[in-house]
Amino acid sequence: MLNCTGATELCSLEMERKLNLREDVSLKTHLMICTGCMNFRKQMQGLHQMMQAYAEGRGESASAPNQSERD
């Protein structure tokens, strides 16, 4: 069974490449029982999406409200 250290490593790795079947099944099994790692994965996915948006020039609108929206 995969421990939390291995699960967080796989969460990071899946941002870079597609996990193989064994890695994918191990990670999903671990995430079903570990809310800490499930939250870590969600945070990693959110950060990944924000970084992609920033790299594509959508960073400001994706991360913070416009001045007119704050007033």
CHARMM internal coordinates of N, CA and C (Angstrom, degrees):
IC EDIT
DIST 1 N 1 CA 1.4584
DIST 1 CA 1 C 1.5281
ANGL 1 N 1 CA 1 C 108.85
DIST 1 C 2 N 1.2894
ANGL 1 CA 1 C 2 N 115.12
DIHE 1 N 1 CA 1 C 2 N 141.27
DIST 2 N 2 CA 1.4568
ANGL 1 C 2 N 2 CA 123.39
DIHE 1 CA 1 C 2 N 2 CA -178.70
DIST 2 CA 2 C 1.5272
ANGL 2 N 2 CA 2 C 109.91
DIHE 1 C 2 N 2 CA 2 C -73.81
DIST 2 C 3 N 1.3422
ANGL 2 CA 2 C 3 N 117.28
DIHE 2 N 2 CA 2 C 3 N 135.47
DIST 3 N 3 CA 1.4668
ANGL 2 C 3 N 3 CA 120.48
DIHE 2 CA 2 C 3 N 3 CA 175.99
DIST 3 CA 3 C 1.5317
ANGL 3 N 3 CA 3 C 108.86
DIHE 2 C 3 N 3 CA 3 C -93.34
DIST 3 C 4 N 1.3323
ANGL 3 CA 3 C 4 N 115.84
DIHE 3 N 3 CA 3 C 4 N 176.55
DIST 4 N 4 CA 1.4704
ANGL 3 C 4 N 4 CA 120.39
DIHE 3 CA 3 C 4 N 4 CA -176.19
DIST 4 CA 4 C 1.5244
ANGL 4 N 4 CA 4 C 112.62
DIHE 3 C 4 N 4 CA 4 C -63.62
DIST 4 C 5 N 1.3102
ANGL 4 CA 4 C 5 N 117.39
DIHE 4 N 4 CA 4 C 5 N -36.70
DIST 5 N 5 CA 1.4617
ANGL 4 C 5 N 5 CA 120.26
DIHE 4 CA 4 C 5 N 5 CA 178.49
DIST 5 CA 5 C 1.5242
ANGL 5 N 5 CA 5 C 110.32
DIHE 4 C 5 N 5 CA 5 C -62.12
DIST 5 C 6 N 1.3197
ANGL 5 CA 5 C 6 N 116.46
DIHE 5 N 5 CA 5 C 6 N -46.55
DIST 6 N 6 CA 1.4604
ANGL 5 C 6 N 6 CA 120.51
DIHE 5 CA 5 C 6 N 6 CA 178.44
DIST 6 CA 6 C 1.5190
ANGL 6 N 6 CA 6 C 111.87
DIHE 5 C 6 N 6 CA 6 C -64.88
DIST 6 C 7 N 1.3275
ANGL 6 CA 6 C 7 N 116.28
DIHE 6 N 6 CA 6 C 7 N -37.53
DIST 7 N 7 CA 1.4658
ANGL 6 C 7 N 7 CA 120.17
DIHE 6 CA 6 C 7 N 7 CA -179.75
DIST 7 CA 7 C 1.5231
ANGL 7 N 7 CA 7 C 111.26
DIHE 6 C 7 N 7 CA 7 C -66.01
DIST 7 C 8 N 1.3295
ANGL 7 CA 7 C 8 N 117.13
DIHE 7 N 7 CA 7 C 8 N -43.38
DIST 8 N 8 CA 1.4595
ANGL 7 C 8 N 8 CA 118.70
DIHE 7 CA 7 C 8 N 8 CA 179.87
DIST 8 CA 8 C 1.5289
ANGL 8 N 8 CA 8 C 111.24
DIHE 7 C 8 N 8 CA 8 C -67.38
DIST 8 C 9 N 1.3278
ANGL 8 CA 8 C 9 N 116.79
DIHE 8 N 8 CA 8 C 9 N -34.11
DIST 9 N 9 CA 1.4669
ANGL 8 C 9 N 9 CA 119.45
DIHE 8 CA 8 C 9 N 9 CA 175.39
DIST 9 CA 9 C 1.5229
ANGL 9 N 9 CA 9 C 110.73
DIHE 8 C 9 N 9 CA 9 C -63.38
DIST 9 C 10 N 1.3372
ANGL 9 CA 9 C 10 N 116.70
DIHE 9 N 9 CA 9 C 10 N -42.39
DIST 10 N 10 CA 1.4683
ANGL 9 C 10 N 10 CA 119.65
DIHE 9 CA 9 C 10 N 10 CA 178.61
DIST 10 CA 10 C 1.5269
ANGL 10 N 10 CA 10 C 111.18
DIHE 9 C 10 N 10 CA 10 C -67.39
DIST 10 C 11 N 1.3292
ANGL 10 CA 10 C 11 N 117.54
DIHE 10 N 10 CA 10 C 11 N -35.95
DIST 11 N 11 CA 1.4685
ANGL 10 C 11 N 11 CA 120.63
DIHE 10 CA 10 C 11 N 11 CA 176.97
DIST 11 CA 11 C 1.5248
ANGL 11 N 11 CA 11 C 110.40
DIHE 10 C 11 N 11 CA 11 C -60.38
DIST 11 C 12 N 1.3197
ANGL 11 CA 11 C 12 N 116.31
DIHE 11 N 11 CA 11 C 12 N -42.17
DIST 12 N 12 CA 1.4616
ANGL 11 C 12 N 12 CA 120.26
DIHE 11 CA 11 C 12 N 12 CA 177.85
DIST 12 CA 12 C 1.5239
ANGL 12 N 12 CA 12 C 111.26
DIHE 11 C 12 N 12 CA 12 C -68.70
DIST 12 C 13 N 1.3109
ANGL 12 CA 12 C 13 N 115.94
DIHE 12 N 12 CA 12 C 13 N -41.70
DIST 13 N 13 CA 1.4575
ANGL 12 C 13 N 13 CA 121.18
DIHE 12 CA 12 C 13 N 13 CA -178.10
DIST 13 CA 13 C 1.5210
ANGL 13 N 13 CA 13 C 112.15
DIHE 12 C 13 N 13 CA 13 C -64.52
DIST 13 C 14 N 1.3470
ANGL 13 CA 13 C 14 N 116.78
DIHE 13 N 13 CA 13 C 14 N -35.44
DIST 14 N 14 CA 1.4683
ANGL 13 C 14 N 14 CA 118.98
DIHE 13 CA 13 C 14 N 14 CA -178.18
DIST 14 CA 14 C 1.5204
ANGL 14 N 14 CA 14 C 112.46
DIHE 13 C 14 N 14 CA 14 C -68.95
DIST 14 C 15 N 1.3305
ANGL 14 CA 14 C 15 N 117.46
DIHE 14 N 14 CA 14 C 15 N -13.51
DIST 15 N 15 CA 1.4584
ANGL 14 C 15 N 15 CA 120.43
DIHE 14 CA 14 C 15 N 15 CA 174.60
DIST 15 CA 15 C 1.5310
ANGL 15 N 15 CA 15 C 110.67
DIHE 14 C 15 N 15 CA 15 C -75.79
DIST 15 C 16 N 1.3325
ANGL 15 CA 15 C 16 N 116.57
DIHE 15 N 15 CA 15 C 16 N -20.92
DIST 16 N 16 CA 1.4591
ANGL 15 C 16 N 16 CA 121.88
DIHE 15 CA 15 C 16 N 16 CA -176.79
DIST 16 CA 16 C 1.5212
ANGL 16 N 16 CA 16 C 113.68
DIHE 15 C 16 N 16 CA 16 C -100.22
DIST 16 C 17 N 1.3246
ANGL 16 CA 16 C 17 N 115.73
DIHE 16 N 16 CA 16 C 17 N -32.68
DIST 17 N 17 CA 1.4672
ANGL 16 C 17 N 17 CA 119.34
DIHE 16 CA 16 C 17 N 17 CA -177.92
DIST 17 CA 17 C 1.5244
ANGL 17 N 17 CA 17 C 110.08
DIHE 16 C 17 N 17 CA 17 C -152.72
DIST 17 C 18 N 1.3278
ANGL 17 CA 17 C 18 N 114.78
DIHE 17 N 17 CA 17 C 18 N 165.85
DIST 18 N 18 CA 1.4679
ANGL 17 C 18 N 18 CA 120.42
DIHE 17 CA 17 C 18 N 18 CA 176.24
DIST 18 CA 18 C 1.5284
ANGL 18 N 18 CA 18 C 108.37
DIHE 17 C 18 N 18 CA 18 C -73.88
DIST 18 C 19 N 1.3356
ANGL 18 CA 18 C 19 N 115.75
DIHE 18 N 18 CA 18 C 19 N 131.32
DIST 19 N 19 CA 1.4559
ANGL 18 C 19 N 19 CA 119.92
DIHE 18 CA 18 C 19 N 19 CA 177.96
DIST 19 CA 19 C 1.5236
ANGL 19 N 19 CA 19 C 110.03
DIHE 18 C 19 N 19 CA 19 C -73.08
DIST 19 C 20 N 1.3412
ANGL 19 CA 19 C 20 N 115.75
DIHE 19 N 19 CA 19 C 20 N 147.54
DIST 20 N 20 CA 1.4582
ANGL 19 C 20 N 20 CA 117.94
DIHE 19 CA 19 C 20 N 20 CA 175.17
DIST 20 CA 20 C 1.5261
ANGL 20 N 20 CA 20 C 108.72
DIHE 19 C 20 N 20 CA 20 C -75.14
DIST 20 C 21 N 1.3031
ANGL 20 CA 20 C 21 N 117.77
DIHE 20 N 20 CA 20 C 21 N 171.74
DIST 21 N 21 CA 1.4579
ANGL 20 C 21 N 21 CA 122.62
DIHE 20 CA 20 C 21 N 21 CA -173.75
DIST 21 CA 21 C 1.5249
ANGL 21 N 21 CA 21 C 111.96
DIHE 20 C 21 N 21 CA 21 C -57.77
DIST 21 C 22 N 1.3066
ANGL 21 CA 21 C 22 N 117.13
DIHE 21 N 21 CA 21 C 22 N -44.81
DIST 22 N 22 CA 1.4653
ANGL 21 C 22 N 22 CA 120.78
DIHE 21 CA 21 C 22 N 22 CA -178.79
DIST 22 CA 22 C 1.5268
ANGL 22 N 22 CA 22 C 111.29
DIHE 21 C 22 N 22 CA 22 C -63.42
DIST 22 C 23 N 1.3235
ANGL 22 CA 22 C 23 N 116.54
DIHE 22 N 22 CA 22 C 23 N -44.67
DIST 23 N 23 CA 1.4570
ANGL 22 C 23 N 23 CA 120.65
DIHE 22 CA 22 C 23 N 23 CA 178.68
DIST 23 CA 23 C 1.5228
ANGL 23 N 23 CA 23 C 111.15
DIHE 22 C 23 N 23 CA 23 C -63.28
DIST 23 C 24 N 1.3224
ANGL 23 CA 23 C 24 N 115.73
DIHE 23 N 23 CA 23 C 24 N -44.13
DIST 24 N 24 CA 1.4578
ANGL 23 C 24 N 24 CA 121.53
DIHE 23 CA 23 C 24 N 24 CA -178.07
DIST 24 CA 24 C 1.5285
ANGL 24 N 24 CA 24 C 111.31
DIHE 23 C 24 N 24 CA 24 C -62.22
DIST 24 C 25 N 1.3110
ANGL 24 CA 24 C 25 N 117.02
DIHE 24 N 24 CA 24 C 25 N -46.78
DIST 25 N 25 CA 1.4707
ANGL 24 C 25 N 25 CA 121.23
DIHE 24 CA 24 C 25 N 25 CA -179.38
DIST 25 CA 25 C 1.5276
ANGL 25 N 25 CA 25 C 110.21
DIHE 24 C 25 N 25 CA 25 C -65.62
DIST 25 C 26 N 1.3226
ANGL 25 CA 25 C 26 N 117.14
DIHE 25 N 25 CA 25 C 26 N -43.43
DIST 26 N 26 CA 1.4647
ANGL 25 C 26 N 26 CA 120.90
DIHE 25 CA 25 C 26 N 26 CA 179.05
DIST 26 CA 26 C 1.5269
ANGL 26 N 26 CA 26 C 111.06
DIHE 25 C 26 N 26 CA 26 C -60.66
DIST 26 C 27 N 1.3252
ANGL 26 CA 26 C 27 N 116.40
DIHE 26 N 26 CA 26 C 27 N -45.28
DIST 27 N 27 CA 1.4589
ANGL 26 C 27 N 27 CA 120.43
DIHE 26 CA 26 C 27 N 27 CA -179.43
DIST 27 CA 27 C 1.5266
ANGL 27 N 27 CA 27 C 110.94
DIHE 26 C 27 N 27 CA 27 C -64.80
DIST 27 C 28 N 1.3154
ANGL 27 CA 27 C 28 N 117.55
DIHE 27 N 27 CA 27 C 28 N -48.22
DIST 28 N 28 CA 1.4682
ANGL 27 C 28 N 28 CA 120.52
DIHE 27 CA 27 C 28 N 28 CA -178.41
DIST 28 CA 28 C 1.5236
ANGL 28 N 28 CA 28 C 111.67
DIHE 27 C 28 N 28 CA 28 C -62.90
DIST 28 C 29 N 1.3282
ANGL 28 CA 28 C 29 N 117.09
DIHE 28 N 28 CA 28 C 29 N -36.85
DIST 29 N 29 CA 1.4613
ANGL 28 C 29 N 29 CA 120.63
DIHE 28 CA 28 C 29 N 29 CA 177.41
DIST 29 CA 29 C 1.5259
ANGL 29 N 29 CA 29 C 110.10
DIHE 28 C 29 N 29 CA 29 C -64.49
DIST 29 C 30 N 1.3183
ANGL 29 CA 29 C 30 N 116.67
DIHE 29 N 29 CA 29 C 30 N -45.07
DIST 30 N 30 CA 1.4602
ANGL 29 C 30 N 30 CA 120.85
DIHE 29 CA 29 C 30 N 30 CA 179.49
DIST 30 CA 30 C 1.5271
ANGL 30 N 30 CA 30 C 110.41
DIHE 29 C 30 N 30 CA 30 C -63.11
DIST 30 C 31 N 1.3223
ANGL 30 CA 30 C 31 N 117.20
DIHE 30 N 30 CA 30 C 31 N -42.66
DIST 31 N 31 CA 1.4634
ANGL 30 C 31 N 31 CA 120.91
DIHE 30 CA 30 C 31 N 31 CA -177.38
DIST 31 CA 31 C 1.5288
ANGL 31 N 31 CA 31 C 112.26
DIHE 30 C 31 N 31 CA 31 C -65.58
DIST 31 C 32 N 1.3227
ANGL 31 CA 31 C 32 N 117.41
DIHE 31 N 31 CA 31 C 32 N -25.64
DIST 32 N 32 CA 1.4638
ANGL 31 C 32 N 32 CA 120.27
DIHE 31 CA 31 C 32 N 32 CA 178.26
DIST 32 CA 32 C 1.5318
ANGL 32 N 32 CA 32 C 111.92
DIHE 31 C 32 N 32 CA 32 C -66.67
DIST 32 C 33 N 1.3299
ANGL 32 CA 32 C 33 N 116.88
DIHE 32 N 32 CA 32 C 33 N -25.55
DIST 33 N 33 CA 1.4605
ANGL 32 C 33 N 33 CA 119.48
DIHE 32 CA 32 C 33 N 33 CA -176.37
DIST 33 CA 33 C 1.5238
ANGL 33 N 33 CA 33 C 113.52
DIHE 32 C 33 N 33 CA 33 C -113.04
DIST 33 C 34 N 1.3199
ANGL 33 CA 33 C 34 N 118.81
DIHE 33 N 33 CA 33 C 34 N -7.88
DIST 34 N 34 CA 1.4679
ANGL 33 C 34 N 34 CA 121.29
DIHE 33 CA 33 C 34 N 34 CA -174.83
DIST 34 CA 34 C 1.5321
ANGL 34 N 34 CA 34 C 110.52
DIHE 33 C 34 N 34 CA 34 C -122.79
DIST 34 C 35 N 1.3201
ANGL 34 CA 34 C 35 N 115.63
DIHE 34 N 34 CA 34 C 35 N 102.70
DIST 35 N 35 CA 1.4661
ANGL 34 C 35 N 35 CA 119.20
DIHE 34 CA 34 C 35 N 35 CA -178.70
DIST 35 CA 35 C 1.5274
ANGL 35 N 35 CA 35 C 111.88
DIHE 34 C 35 N 35 CA 35 C -70.00
DIST 35 C 36 N 1.3327
ANGL 35 CA 35 C 36 N 117.27
DIHE 35 N 35 CA 35 C 36 N -29.21
DIST 36 N 36 CA 1.4652
ANGL 35 C 36 N 36 CA 119.98
DIHE 35 CA 35 C 36 N 36 CA 177.96
DIST 36 CA 36 C 1.5102
ANGL 36 N 36 CA 36 C 111.67
DIHE 35 C 36 N 36 CA 36 C -61.82
DIST 36 C 37 N 1.3205
ANGL 36 CA 36 C 37 N 116.42
DIHE 36 N 36 CA 36 C 37 N -47.00
DIST 37 N 37 CA 1.4678
ANGL 36 C 37 N 37 CA 120.46
DIHE 36 CA 36 C 37 N 37 CA 179.24
DIST 37 CA 37 C 1.5242
ANGL 37 N 37 CA 37 C 111.26
DIHE 36 C 37 N 37 CA 37 C -70.61
DIST 37 C 38 N 1.3370
ANGL 37 CA 37 C 38 N 116.60
DIHE 37 N 37 CA 37 C 38 N -32.26
DIST 38 N 38 CA 1.4593
ANGL 37 C 38 N 38 CA 119.59
DIHE 37 CA 37 C 38 N 38 CA 177.30
DIST 38 CA 38 C 1.5361
ANGL 38 N 38 CA 38 C 109.48
DIHE 37 C 38 N 38 CA 38 C -64.45
DIST 38 C 39 N 1.3331
ANGL 38 CA 38 C 39 N 116.70
DIHE 38 N 38 CA 38 C 39 N -41.91
DIST 39 N 39 CA 1.4694
ANGL 38 C 39 N 39 CA 120.48
DIHE 38 CA 38 C 39 N 39 CA 177.01
DIST 39 CA 39 C 1.5285
ANGL 39 N 39 CA 39 C 111.18
DIHE 38 C 39 N 39 CA 39 C -65.70
DIST 39 C 40 N 1.3198
ANGL 39 CA 39 C 40 N 117.29
DIHE 39 N 39 CA 39 C 40 N -40.81
DIST 40 N 40 CA 1.4601
ANGL 39 C 40 N 40 CA 121.30
DIHE 39 CA 39 C 40 N 40 CA 177.58
DIST 40 CA 40 C 1.5247
ANGL 40 N 40 CA 40 C 110.13
DIHE 39 C 40 N 40 CA 40 C -58.92
DIST 40 C 41 N 1.3186
ANGL 40 CA 40 C 41 N 117.17
DIHE 40 N 40 CA 40 C 41 N -44.88
DIST 41 N 41 CA 1.4725
ANGL 40 C 41 N 41 CA 121.53
DIHE 40 CA 40 C 41 N 41 CA -179.93
DIST 41 CA 41 C 1.5302
ANGL 41 N 41 CA 41 C 110.78
DIHE 40 C 41 N 41 CA 41 C -61.51
DIST 41 C 42 N 1.3295
ANGL 41 CA 41 C 42 N 116.63
DIHE 41 N 41 CA 41 C 42 N -44.17
DIST 42 N 42 CA 1.4709
ANGL 41 C 42 N 42 CA 119.89
DIHE 41 CA 41 C 42 N 42 CA 178.74
DIST 42 CA 42 C 1.5244
ANGL 42 N 42 CA 42 C 111.03
DIHE 41 C 42 N 42 CA 42 C -61.39
DIST 42 C 43 N 1.3321
ANGL 42 CA 42 C 43 N 116.58
DIHE 42 N 42 CA 42 C 43 N -40.54
DIST 43 N 43 CA 1.4603
ANGL 42 C 43 N 43 CA 119.92
DIHE 42 CA 42 C 43 N 43 CA 178.15
DIST 43 CA 43 C 1.5195
ANGL 43 N 43 CA 43 C 111.15
DIHE 42 C 43 N 43 CA 43 C -65.56
DIST 43 C 44 N 1.3296
ANGL 43 CA 43 C 44 N 116.79
DIHE 43 N 43 CA 43 C 44 N -41.68
DIST 44 N 44 CA 1.4641
ANGL 43 C 44 N 44 CA 120.83
DIHE 43 CA 43 C 44 N 44 CA 177.93
DIST 44 CA 44 C 1.5263
ANGL 44 N 44 CA 44 C 110.81
DIHE 43 C 44 N 44 CA 44 C -61.57
DIST 44 C 45 N 1.3235
ANGL 44 CA 44 C 45 N 116.52
DIHE 44 N 44 CA 44 C 45 N -42.42
DIST 45 N 45 CA 1.4621
ANGL 44 C 45 N 45 CA 120.00
DIHE 44 CA 44 C 45 N 45 CA 179.57
DIST 45 CA 45 C 1.5254
ANGL 45 N 45 CA 45 C 110.70
DIHE 44 C 45 N 45 CA 45 C -64.86
DIST 45 C 46 N 1.3309
ANGL 45 CA 45 C 46 N 117.09
DIHE 45 N 45 CA 45 C 46 N -40.06
DIST 46 N 46 CA 1.4618
ANGL 45 C 46 N 46 CA 120.91
DIHE 45 CA 45 C 46 N 46 CA 177.85
DIST 46 CA 46 C 1.5206
ANGL 46 N 46 CA 46 C 112.04
DIHE 45 C 46 N 46 CA 46 C -63.42
DIST 46 C 47 N 1.3381
ANGL 46 CA 46 C 47 N 116.03
DIHE 46 N 46 CA 46 C 47 N -44.79
DIST 47 N 47 CA 1.4635
ANGL 46 C 47 N 47 CA 120.01
DIHE 46 CA 46 C 47 N 47 CA 177.12
DIST 47 CA 47 C 1.5202
ANGL 47 N 47 CA 47 C 111.81
DIHE 46 C 47 N 47 CA 47 C -62.00
DIST 47 C 48 N 1.3178
ANGL 47 CA 47 C 48 N 116.44
DIHE 47 N 47 CA 47 C 48 N -40.80
DIST 48 N 48 CA 1.4604
ANGL 47 C 48 N 48 CA 121.37
DIHE 47 CA 47 C 48 N 48 CA 179.33
DIST 48 CA 48 C 1.5294
ANGL 48 N 48 CA 48 C 110.30
DIHE 47 C 48 N 48 CA 48 C -61.56
DIST 48 C 49 N 1.3254
ANGL 48 CA 48 C 49 N 116.86
DIHE 48 N 48 CA 48 C 49 N -43.67
DIST 49 N 49 CA 1.4594
ANGL 48 C 49 N 49 CA 120.75
DIHE 48 CA 48 C 49 N 49 CA 179.41
DIST 49 CA 49 C 1.5280
ANGL 49 N 49 CA 49 C 111.29
DIHE 48 C 49 N 49 CA 49 C -65.13
DIST 49 C 50 N 1.3448
ANGL 49 CA 49 C 50 N 116.62
DIHE 49 N 49 CA 49 C 50 N -40.44
DIST 50 N 50 CA 1.4672
ANGL 49 C 50 N 50 CA 119.63
DIHE 49 CA 49 C 50 N 50 CA 178.55
DIST 50 CA 50 C 1.5256
ANGL 50 N 50 CA 50 C 111.22
DIHE 49 C 50 N 50 CA 50 C -65.05
DIST 50 C 51 N 1.3272
ANGL 50 CA 50 C 51 N 116.58
DIHE 50 N 50 CA 50 C 51 N -41.11
DIST 51 N 51 CA 1.4700
ANGL 50 C 51 N 51 CA 119.43
DIHE 50 CA 50 C 51 N 51 CA 179.51
DIST 51 CA 51 C 1.5205
ANGL 51 N 51 CA 51 C 110.98
DIHE 50 C 51 N 51 CA 51 C -66.03
DIST 51 C 52 N 1.3341
ANGL 51 CA 51 C 52 N 117.46
DIHE 51 N 51 CA 51 C 52 N -38.57
DIST 52 N 52 CA 1.4669
ANGL 51 C 52 N 52 CA 120.22
DIHE 51 CA 51 C 52 N 52 CA 177.08
DIST 52 CA 52 C 1.5207
ANGL 52 N 52 CA 52 C 110.28
DIHE 51 C 52 N 52 CA 52 C -63.94
DIST 52 C 53 N 1.3281
ANGL 52 CA 52 C 53 N 116.52
DIHE 52 N 52 CA 52 C 53 N -43.71
DIST 53 N 53 CA 1.4617
ANGL 52 C 53 N 53 CA 120.33
DIHE 52 CA 52 C 53 N 53 CA 179.81
DIST 53 CA 53 C 1.5224
ANGL 53 N 53 CA 53 C 110.62
DIHE 52 C 53 N 53 CA 53 C -62.03
DIST 53 C 54 N 1.3187
ANGL 53 CA 53 C 54 N 117.10
DIHE 53 N 53 CA 53 C 54 N -42.56
DIST 54 N 54 CA 1.4622
ANGL 53 C 54 N 54 CA 121.15
DIHE 53 CA 53 C 54 N 54 CA 178.87
DIST 54 CA 54 C 1.5262
ANGL 54 N 54 CA 54 C 110.82
DIHE 53 C 54 N 54 CA 54 C -63.19
DIST 54 C 55 N 1.3287
ANGL 54 CA 54 C 55 N 116.76
DIHE 54 N 54 CA 54 C 55 N -43.21
DIST 55 N 55 CA 1.4648
ANGL 54 C 55 N 55 CA 121.14
DIHE 54 CA 54 C 55 N 55 CA -179.35
DIST 55 CA 55 C 1.5255
ANGL 55 N 55 CA 55 C 111.31
DIHE 54 C 55 N 55 CA 55 C -64.57
DIST 55 C 56 N 1.3234
ANGL 55 CA 55 C 56 N 116.71
DIHE 55 N 55 CA 55 C 56 N -27.95
DIST 56 N 56 CA 1.4663
ANGL 55 C 56 N 56 CA 121.29
DIHE 55 CA 55 C 56 N 56 CA -179.91
DIST 56 CA 56 C 1.5306
ANGL 56 N 56 CA 56 C 111.95
DIHE 55 C 56 N 56 CA 56 C -91.55
DIST 56 C 57 N 1.3300
ANGL 56 CA 56 C 57 N 116.68
DIHE 56 N 56 CA 56 C 57 N 4.50
DIST 57 N 57 CA 1.4559
ANGL 56 C 57 N 57 CA 119.98
DIHE 56 CA 56 C 57 N 57 CA 178.11
DIST 57 CA 57 C 1.5105
ANGL 57 N 57 CA 57 C 114.18
DIHE 56 C 57 N 57 CA 57 C 85.78
DIST 57 C 58 N 1.3202
ANGL 57 CA 57 C 58 N 117.07
DIHE 57 N 57 CA 57 C 58 N 11.22
DIST 58 N 58 CA 1.4588
ANGL 57 C 58 N 58 CA 120.58
DIHE 57 CA 57 C 58 N 58 CA 179.08
DIST 58 CA 58 C 1.5315
ANGL 58 N 58 CA 58 C 110.80
DIHE 57 C 58 N 58 CA 58 C -105.35
DIST 58 C 59 N 1.3180
ANGL 58 CA 58 C 59 N 117.10
DIHE 58 N 58 CA 58 C 59 N 15.50
DIST 59 N 59 CA 1.4588
ANGL 58 C 59 N 59 CA 122.43
DIHE 58 CA 58 C 59 N 59 CA -172.60
DIST 59 CA 59 C 1.5143
ANGL 59 N 59 CA 59 C 114.64
DIHE 58 C 59 N 59 CA 59 C -60.81
DIST 59 C 60 N 1.3224
ANGL 59 CA 59 C 60 N 117.49
DIHE 59 N 59 CA 59 C 60 N -46.30
DIST 60 N 60 CA 1.4544
ANGL 59 C 60 N 60 CA 119.58
DIHE 59 CA 59 C 60 N 60 CA -175.93
DIST 60 CA 60 C 1.5186
ANGL 60 N 60 CA 60 C 111.55
DIHE 59 C 60 N 60 CA 60 C -65.82
DIST 60 C 61 N 1.3210
ANGL 60 CA 60 C 61 N 117.51
DIHE 60 N 60 CA 60 C 61 N -44.24
DIST 61 N 61 CA 1.4607
ANGL 60 C 61 N 61 CA 120.26
DIHE 60 CA 60 C 61 N 61 CA -178.50
DIST 61 CA 61 C 1.5199
ANGL 61 N 61 CA 61 C 112.07
DIHE 60 C 61 N 61 CA 61 C -71.88
DIST 61 C 62 N 1.3379
ANGL 61 CA 61 C 62 N 117.71
DIHE 61 N 61 CA 61 C 62 N -25.66
DIST 62 N 62 CA 1.4565
ANGL 61 C 62 N 62 CA 120.61
DIHE 61 CA 61 C 62 N 62 CA -179.33
DIST 62 CA 62 C 1.5202
ANGL 62 N 62 CA 62 C 112.07
DIHE 61 C 62 N 62 CA 62 C -82.87
DIST 62 C 63 N 1.3358
ANGL 62 CA 62 C 63 N 118.53
DIHE 62 N 62 CA 62 C 63 N -25.75
DIST 63 N 63 CA 1.4650
ANGL 62 C 63 N 63 CA 119.84
DIHE 62 CA 62 C 63 N 63 CA -172.02
DIST 63 CA 63 C 1.5242
ANGL 63 N 63 CA 63 C 114.41
DIHE 62 C 63 N 63 CA 63 C -105.49
DIST 63 C 64 N 1.3146
ANGL 63 CA 63 C 64 N 118.67
DIHE 63 N 63 CA 63 C 64 N -27.79
DIST 64 N 64 CA 1.4646
ANGL 63 C 64 N 64 CA 119.90
DIHE 63 CA 63 C 64 N 64 CA -176.14
DIST 64 CA 64 C 1.5200
ANGL 64 N 64 CA 64 C 110.18
DIHE 63 C 64 N 64 CA 64 C -142.99
DIST 64 C 65 N 1.3298
ANGL 64 CA 64 C 65 N 115.76
DIHE 64 N 64 CA 64 C 65 N 148.02
DIST 65 N 65 CA 1.4646
ANGL 64 C 65 N 65 CA 118.72
DIHE 64 CA 64 C 65 N 65 CA 177.71
DIST 65 CA 65 C 1.5205
ANGL 65 N 65 CA 65 C 110.74
DIHE 64 C 65 N 65 CA 65 C -69.62
DIST 65 C 66 N 1.3235
ANGL 65 CA 65 C 66 N 116.34
DIHE 65 N 65 CA 65 C 66 N 153.14
DIST 66 N 66 CA 1.4546
ANGL 65 C 66 N 66 CA 121.68
DIHE 65 CA 65 C 66 N 66 CA 176.35
DIST 66 CA 66 C 1.5205
ANGL 66 N 66 CA 66 C 109.56
DIHE 65 C 66 N 66 CA 66 C -67.87
DIST 66 C 67 N 1.3224
ANGL 66 CA 66 C 67 N 116.66
DIHE 66 N 66 CA 66 C 67 N 161.40
DIST 67 N 67 CA 1.4548
ANGL 66 C 67 N 67 CA 121.70
DIHE 66 CA 66 C 67 N 67 CA 179.83
DIST 67 CA 67 C 1.5244
ANGL 67 N 67 CA 67 C 110.10
DIHE 66 C 67 N 67 CA 67 C -56.84
DIST 67 C 68 N 1.3401
ANGL 67 CA 67 C 68 N 117.59
DIHE 67 N 67 CA 67 C 68 N -41.61
DIST 68 N 68 CA 1.4577
ANGL 67 C 68 N 68 CA 120.86
DIHE 67 CA 67 C 68 N 68 CA -178.53
DIST 68 CA 68 C 1.5333
ANGL 68 N 68 CA 68 C 112.01
DIHE 67 C 68 N 68 CA 68 C -66.68
DIST 68 C 69 N 1.3201
ANGL 68 CA 68 C 69 N 117.19
DIHE 68 N 68 CA 68 C 69 N -27.27
DIST 69 N 69 CA 1.4640
ANGL 68 C 69 N 69 CA 120.93
DIHE 68 CA 68 C 69 N 69 CA 178.84
DIST 69 CA 69 C 1.5252
ANGL 69 N 69 CA 69 C 110.97
DIHE 68 C 69 N 69 CA 69 C -76.80
DIST 69 C 70 N 1.3340
ANGL 69 CA 69 C 70 N 117.82
DIHE 69 N 69 CA 69 C 70 N -25.50
DIST 70 N 70 CA 1.4726
ANGL 69 C 70 N 70 CA 121.72
DIHE 69 CA 69 C 70 N 70 CA -179.04
DIST 70 CA 70 C 1.5243
ANGL 70 N 70 CA 70 C 111.53
DIHE 69 C 70 N 70 CA 70 C -81.19
DIST 70 C 71 N 1.3304
ANGL 70 CA 70 C 71 N 118.14
DIHE 70 N 70 CA 70 C 71 N -24.63
DIST 71 N 71 CA 1.4694
ANGL 70 C 71 N 71 CA 121.32
DIHE 70 CA 70 C 71 N 71 CA -175.80
DIST 71 CA 71 C 1.5045
ANGL 71 N 71 CA 71 C 112.39
DIHE 70 C 71 N 71 CA 71 C -85.03
END
COOR INIT
IC SEED 1 N 1 CA 1 C
IC BUILD
